[in-house]
Structures are given as structure tokens and as C-alpha cells.
């Protein structure tokens, strides 16, 4: 199934590891992208590395200008969360929230965290 067909089926499409490797800027208008996932290399040490913060803010600004949601990968510390919330990142993911786990364990984890959020 091609990107356009997936988009028509209301599947969300993301560019993963944005800012590194093969994440070309022309993908932003060649494909029906919904999300940019900022590569973890920019998130690591974001609270103490001005260059990482500058790149992250630029990616968030670019994504928002294009109407995209922006996700930060590799969030591991409370300080990462605070900085990323402050600069307007839409979603955060990483070991700060949970480590990878089997489906059964995830169901228990989700039930516990939903109850805590209520």
C-alpha cells in the first residue's frame, strides 16, 4: 500500500529520526506526512547543550509551520520533559515514561496509569 493510500485510510504517517540520515526536507512535501519524530540525538542532553536545543526548536517550528505534529524521541529525564514542553513539542516518548515491555505487561501498565490520571 502506498503512502497516499495509507493516508486515505486515515493512517498516520511519520518521518522517523528526523534530522539525521535520510530524512530529506523534500519528504515534507512529497509525502502526506502527519508527524515529525525528532531523532533522539538532538534530545539527549537538551537541557545542557544549546546546539541541541536550537536544532530541536527549529524542527518544532518547521513542523508546526507545515501543520505537522512533532514528537521527541529518546526522552529520558525530567529536565528533558520540562524543556520540550517549554518549546512546544506536541508529544514525547522515551524511557522516562516506560521501557519496552510485552503486550500483557503493557495492558497492566496502561490500566495503572489511566487510573492514576483519572
NUMIVEX-667734 format. One record per residue (C-alpha): x, y, z; residue in one letter. Coordinates in Angstrom, 2 decimals. Layout:
residues N
      xx      yy      zz residu
       X       Y       Z      A
...
//
This chain:
residues 118
      xx      yy      zz residu
    0.00    0.00    0.00      X
    1.44    3.38   -0.97      X
    1.68    6.46    1.23      X
   -1.34    8.16   -0.34      X
   -3.50    5.06    0.03      X
   -2.48    4.73    3.69      X
   -3.24    8.40    4.28      X
   -6.69    7.98    2.70      X
   -7.33    5.09    5.09      X
   -6.66    7.60    7.89      X
   -3.38    6.02    8.91      X
   -0.95    8.50   10.41      X
    2.40    8.79    8.64      X
    5.57    9.92   10.40      X
    9.12   10.71    9.39      X
   11.18    8.88   11.99      X
   14.62   10.02   13.19      X
   14.07   13.43   11.60      X
   17.24   15.47   11.30      X
   19.57   12.53   10.65      X
   20.28   10.06    7.89      X
   17.83   10.04    5.02      X
   15.24   12.47    6.40      X
   15.38   14.84    3.44      X
   13.43   18.08    3.61      X
   11.73   17.29    0.31      X
    9.90   14.41    2.05      X
    7.90   17.10    3.83      X
    6.01   17.98    0.66      X
    6.45   14.80   -1.43      X
    4.58   12.59    1.04      X
    1.38   13.09    3.06      X
    3.19   13.30    6.39      X
    1.38   13.88    9.69      X
    4.26   13.81   12.18      X
    7.94   14.56   12.51      X
    9.78   12.45   15.07      X
   12.90   14.33   16.20      X
   15.87   11.99   16.42      X
   16.99   11.16   19.94      X
   20.48   12.51   19.24      X
   19.03   16.05   19.44      X
   17.06   15.30   22.61      X
   19.93   13.79   24.59      X
   21.38   16.43   26.89      X
   18.99   19.06   25.50      X
   18.90   20.86   28.85      X
   22.68   21.47   28.76      X
   23.53   21.61   25.04      X
   22.46   24.88   23.39      X
   23.07   23.47   19.90      X
   20.69   20.54   20.54      X
   18.06   22.94   21.85      X
   18.47   25.23   18.82      X
   18.03   22.37   16.32      X
   15.07   20.98   18.26      X
   13.34   24.37   18.36      X
   13.94   24.78   14.61      X
   12.42   21.37   13.84      X
    9.41   22.08   16.05      X
    8.92   25.45   14.33      X
    9.23   23.91   10.87      X
    6.81   21.13   11.74      X
    4.22   23.48   13.20      X
    4.52   25.86   10.24      X
    3.71   22.93    7.95      X
    0.79   21.84   10.15      X
    2.55   18.74   11.46      X
    2.63   17.26   14.95      X
    6.13   16.99   16.37      X
    7.28   14.08   18.54      X
   10.53   13.99   20.54      X
   12.18   10.56   20.71      X
   14.55    9.49   23.45      X
   13.13   11.45   26.38      X
   14.85   10.06   29.47      X
   14.89   12.76   32.18      X
   12.51   15.14   33.95      X
   14.57   18.04   32.63      X
   14.03   16.81   29.03      X
   10.28   16.85   29.63      X
   10.33   20.39   31.02      X
   12.47   21.78   28.18      X
   10.42   20.07   25.47      X
    7.12   21.22   26.95      X
    8.52   24.75   27.19      X
    9.44   24.83   23.48      X
    6.07   23.47   22.36      X
    6.80   19.87   21.42      X
    3.48   18.06   20.87      X
    4.35   14.55   22.04      X
    7.19   12.94   23.97      X
    8.34    9.34   24.00      X
   11.18    7.53   25.68      X
   12.41    5.60   28.69      X
   11.33    8.44   31.00      X
    7.79    7.15   30.59      X
    8.36    3.40   30.22      X
   10.77    0.82   28.89      X
    9.71   -1.60   26.12      X
    7.52   -4.37   27.53      X
    5.47   -7.39   26.45      X
    1.82   -6.78   25.49      X
    0.44   -8.37   28.66      X
    2.62   -6.19   30.86      X
    1.66   -3.14   28.79      X
   -2.04   -3.78   29.43      X
   -1.39   -3.74   33.19      X
    0.86   -0.67   32.91      X
   -1.78    1.19   30.88      X
   -4.58    0.33   33.31      X
   -2.48    1.55   36.24      X
   -1.51    4.81   34.56      X
   -5.04    5.52   33.34      X
   -6.29    5.06   36.91      X
   -3.59    7.43   38.19      X
   -4.53   10.07   35.60      X
   -8.25    9.96   36.46      X
//
